Amino acid sequence: MHANPANLPGAPKRLRYYRFDRNPHVYSPEIVQRIKALGIVPIVRTTDAESAIRSVEAICEGGIPCAEITMTVDGAIKALEKVAGKFGDKIILGAGTVLDPETARACMLAGAEFFVTPSLNIKTIEMVKRYSKAIFPGALTPTEVVTAWQAGADAIKIFPCSALGGAKYIKALKGPFPQIEFVPTGGVNLDTLSDFLAAGCCAVGVGSELVDGKTVAAGKYEVFTERARQFTKRIAEARSH
């Protein structure tokens, strides 16, 4: 029997309680397929862990069993652990705003199964793929897109997509890169959602249009449940056409 490295003498104290992999037999193709089936990645960027957890719960109740908790949340690792412990296989849990491989590994140990970055970092992609999890690195230019794809990205997060024309930019990228999957972030809302899907996106990232700070501050988490239902309905309608 092999010893758990997290329990060895000298291991960083905060890692002693992490799970090394809550779903050791779930690999990137399955994770990506589940996200593509949903068509949406809710981005949870709140001020603290407790509000992040409550936001995720509300989103799940609204029919979207998926969430990306960003590393800008105070206590983000704690939030990942608690959500992973509560929902288990019932949720596709991701870590967002991951800037380096060390952060990616810490999030993985806390239960994250997919990783989203705002920029392109090859070493972070290598770390995630080493453990067969999914990663959507941030890119904007054609050169960055190809570089990320060649490095092993499962899909490319086009960010900030709205700055270059939104769905029209995705359609332009799909011309020379029909084989590359895109998950745009920025400018995605209920009105533009169908345009992004029609342009060829496998899924979309939705932030403040789903989880916003003002509603969190008011404690009205039920609003996120209703918004999740609206997004789910709009995705189904867009795909039926």
C-alpha positions as CSV (number, residue, x, y, z in Angstrom):
1,M,0.0,0.0,0.0
2,H,1.4,3.4,-1.0
3,A,1.4,6.2,1.6
4,N,-0.7,9.3,0.9
5,P,1.9,12.1,0.2
6,A,-0.4,14.6,1.8
7,N,0.0,12.8,5.2
8,L,3.8,12.4,5.1
9,P,5.9,14.4,7.5
10,G,6.8,17.8,6.1
11,A,3.9,18.0,3.8
12,P,2.3,21.4,3.7
13,K,-0.2,21.6,6.5
14,R,-3.0,22.8,4.3
15,L,-2.7,19.9,2.0
16,R,-3.1,17.2,4.7
17,Y,-6.8,17.3,4.4
18,Y,-7.2,17.5,0.6
19,R,-8.6,14.6,-1.4
20,F,-6.1,13.8,-4.1
21,D,-8.9,13.1,-6.6
22,R,-12.6,12.9,-5.8
23,N,-13.3,11.2,-9.1
24,P,-10.0,9.3,-10.0
25,H,-11.6,7.6,-13.0
26,V,-13.3,10.6,-14.6
27,Y,-11.1,12.0,-17.3
28,S,-11.1,15.1,-19.5
29,P,-13.2,13.7,-22.4
30,E,-16.1,12.8,-20.1
31,I,-15.8,16.1,-18.2
32,V,-15.8,18.1,-21.5
33,Q,-18.8,16.1,-22.8
34,R,-20.8,16.9,-19.7
35,I,-20.0,20.6,-20.0
36,K,-20.9,20.6,-23.7
37,A,-24.2,18.9,-23.0
38,L,-25.1,21.7,-20.5
39,G,-23.8,24.3,-22.9
40,I,-22.9,26.7,-20.1
41,V,-20.2,27.3,-17.4
42,P,-21.5,29.5,-14.6
43,I,-18.7,31.7,-13.3
44,V,-18.9,32.3,-9.6
45,R,-16.9,35.3,-8.6
46,T,-18.0,36.5,-5.2
47,T,-16.2,38.1,-2.3
48,D,-16.0,35.2,0.1
49,A,-16.3,31.4,0.2
50,E,-19.7,31.3,1.9
51,S,-21.4,33.4,-0.7
52,A,-19.7,31.4,-3.4
53,I,-21.0,28.1,-1.9
54,R,-24.5,29.5,-1.6
55,S,-24.4,30.8,-5.2
56,V,-23.4,27.3,-6.5
57,E,-26.2,25.7,-4.6
58,A,-28.7,28.1,-6.1
59,I,-27.4,27.5,-9.6
60,C,-27.6,23.8,-9.2
61,E,-31.1,24.1,-7.9
62,G,-31.9,26.0,-11.1
63,G,-30.8,23.0,-13.2
64,I,-27.2,23.7,-14.0
65,P,-25.0,21.2,-12.1
66,C,-21.8,23.0,-13.0
67,A,-19.8,25.9,-11.6
68,E,-16.4,27.6,-11.9
69,I,-15.3,29.1,-8.7
70,T,-12.7,31.8,-9.4
71,M,-9.4,32.1,-7.4
72,T,-10.4,35.8,-6.8
73,V,-12.9,34.5,-4.2
74,D,-11.5,34.9,-0.6
75,G,-11.2,31.3,0.6
76,A,-11.7,29.8,-2.9
77,I,-9.9,26.6,-2.0
78,K,-12.2,26.1,1.0
79,A,-15.2,26.8,-1.2
80,L,-14.1,24.1,-3.7
81,E,-13.6,21.6,-0.9
82,K,-17.0,22.2,0.6
83,V,-18.9,22.1,-2.8
84,A,-17.0,18.9,-3.8
85,G,-17.8,17.3,-0.5
86,K,-21.5,18.2,-0.6
87,F,-22.3,17.5,-4.2
88,G,-19.8,14.8,-5.2
89,D,-20.4,13.4,-8.7
90,K,-23.6,15.4,-9.0
91,I,-21.7,18.6,-10.0
92,I,-19.0,19.4,-12.5
93,L,-16.7,21.6,-10.4
94,G,-14.1,23.9,-11.9
95,A,-11.6,26.4,-10.7
96,G,-11.3,29.7,-12.6
97,T,-8.7,32.5,-12.8
98,V,-6.0,29.9,-12.4
99,L,-2.7,31.7,-13.1
100,D,-0.1,29.0,-12.6
101,P,0.4,25.2,-12.3
102,E,0.8,25.3,-8.5
103,T,-2.6,26.9,-8.1
104,A,-4.1,24.3,-10.5
105,R,-2.7,21.5,-8.5
106,A,-4.0,22.9,-5.2
107,C,-7.5,23.3,-6.8
108,M,-7.3,19.7,-8.1
109,L,-6.6,18.4,-4.7
110,A,-9.6,20.3,-3.4
111,G,-11.9,18.7,-5.8
112,A,-11.8,20.7,-9.1
113,E,-12.1,18.7,-12.3
114,F,-11.8,21.5,-14.9
115,F,-9.7,24.6,-14.9
116,V,-10.1,27.9,-16.6
117,T,-7.4,30.5,-17.1
118,P,-7.6,34.2,-18.1
119,S,-4.4,33.9,-20.1
120,L,-2.2,31.3,-21.8
121,N,0.3,29.5,-19.6
122,I,1.7,26.3,-21.1
123,K,2.9,24.9,-17.8
124,T,-0.5,25.1,-16.3
125,I,-2.0,23.2,-19.3
126,E,0.8,20.6,-18.8
127,M,0.0,20.2,-15.1
128,V,-3.7,19.7,-15.7
129,K,-3.3,17.2,-18.6
130,R,-0.8,15.3,-16.5
131,Y,-3.7,14.3,-14.3
132,S,-6.1,13.9,-17.3
133,K,-8.4,16.7,-16.2
134,A,-9.9,19.4,-18.5
135,I,-8.6,22.8,-19.1
136,F,-9.9,25.9,-21.0
137,P,-7.0,28.3,-21.2
138,G,-7.7,31.9,-22.0
139,A,-6.6,33.2,-25.5
140,L,-7.6,35.9,-27.8
141,T,-5.5,36.0,-31.0
142,P,-5.3,33.2,-33.6
143,T,-1.7,32.6,-32.6
144,E,-2.7,32.1,-28.9
145,V,-5.6,29.9,-29.9
146,V,-3.4,27.5,-31.9
147,T,-0.6,27.5,-29.3
148,A,-3.1,26.6,-26.6
149,W,-4.7,23.9,-28.7
150,Q,-1.4,22.3,-29.6
151,A,-0.4,22.3,-25.9
152,G,-3.4,20.1,-25.1
153,A,-6.3,22.4,-24.3
154,D,-9.7,20.8,-24.3
155,A,-11.3,24.0,-25.4
156,I,-10.2,27.6,-25.7
157,K,-11.7,30.3,-23.5
158,I,-11.9,33.4,-25.8
159,F,-11.5,36.3,-23.4
160,P,-12.5,39.1,-23.5
161,C,-14.7,38.0,-26.4
162,S,-16.9,41.1,-26.4
163,A,-13.9,43.4,-27.0
164,L,-13.5,41.9,-30.5
165,G,-17.1,41.6,-31.6
166,G,-18.6,38.8,-29.6
167,A,-20.2,36.0,-31.6
168,K,-18.9,37.5,-34.8
169,Y,-15.4,37.0,-33.7
170,I,-16.1,33.3,-32.8
171,K,-17.5,32.8,-36.2
172,A,-14.4,34.4,-37.8
173,L,-12.1,32.0,-35.8
174,K,-14.2,29.0,-36.7
175,G,-13.4,29.6,-40.4
176,P,-9.7,28.6,-40.2
177,F,-10.1,26.5,-37.0
178,P,-13.2,24.4,-37.4
179,Q,-11.6,21.6,-35.3
180,I,-11.0,23.8,-32.2
181,E,-13.7,24.1,-29.5
182,F,-14.4,27.6,-28.0
183,V,-15.9,28.7,-24.7
184,P,-16.3,32.5,-24.9
185,T,-16.5,34.7,-21.9
186,G,-17.6,38.3,-21.9
187,G,-20.7,39.6,-23.5
188,V,-22.7,36.4,-23.0
189,N,-26.2,37.0,-21.8
190,L,-29.8,35.8,-22.5
191,D,-30.0,38.0,-25.6
192,T,-26.7,37.0,-27.2
193,L,-26.5,33.4,-26.1
194,S,-28.1,31.9,-29.2
195,D,-25.7,33.9,-31.4
196,F,-22.7,32.4,-29.7
197,L,-24.1,28.9,-30.0
198,A,-24.9,29.5,-33.7
199,A,-21.4,30.7,-34.2
200,G,-20.1,27.2,-33.2
201,C,-19.3,27.5,-29.5
202,C,-19.4,24.2,-27.6
203,A,-20.4,26.1,-24.4
204,V,-20.4,29.6,-23.0
205,G,-19.0,31.1,-19.8
206,V,-21.5,33.3,-18.0
207,G,-20.5,35.5,-15.1
208,S,-22.3,38.5,-13.7
209,E,-25.3,38.0,-16.0
210,L,-25.9,34.9,-13.8
211,V,-24.2,35.6,-10.4
212,D,-23.8,39.3,-9.6
213,G,-22.4,41.1,-6.5
214,K,-25.4,43.2,-5.9
215,T,-27.8,40.3,-5.6
216,V,-25.3,38.4,-3.4
217,A,-25.0,41.4,-1.1
218,A,-28.8,41.4,-0.8
219,G,-28.8,37.7,0.0
220,K,-31.3,37.0,-2.7
221,Y,-29.8,33.7,-3.9
222,E,-33.1,32.5,-5.3
223,V,-32.6,35.0,-8.1
224,F,-29.7,32.9,-9.3
225,T,-31.9,29.8,-9.3
226,E,-34.4,31.5,-11.6
227,R,-31.7,32.9,-13.9
228,A,-30.2,29.4,-14.2
229,R,-33.6,28.1,-15.3
230,Q,-33.8,30.9,-17.9
231,F,-30.4,30.2,-19.3
232,T,-31.1,26.5,-19.5
233,K,-34.4,27.1,-21.3
234,R,-32.7,29.5,-23.8
235,I,-29.9,27.0,-24.5
236,A,-32.5,24.3,-25.3
237,E,-34.4,26.7,-27.5
238,A,-31.3,27.7,-29.4
239,R,-30.2,24.2,-30.0
240,S,-33.6,23.0,-31.1
241,H,-33.3,25.5,-34.0
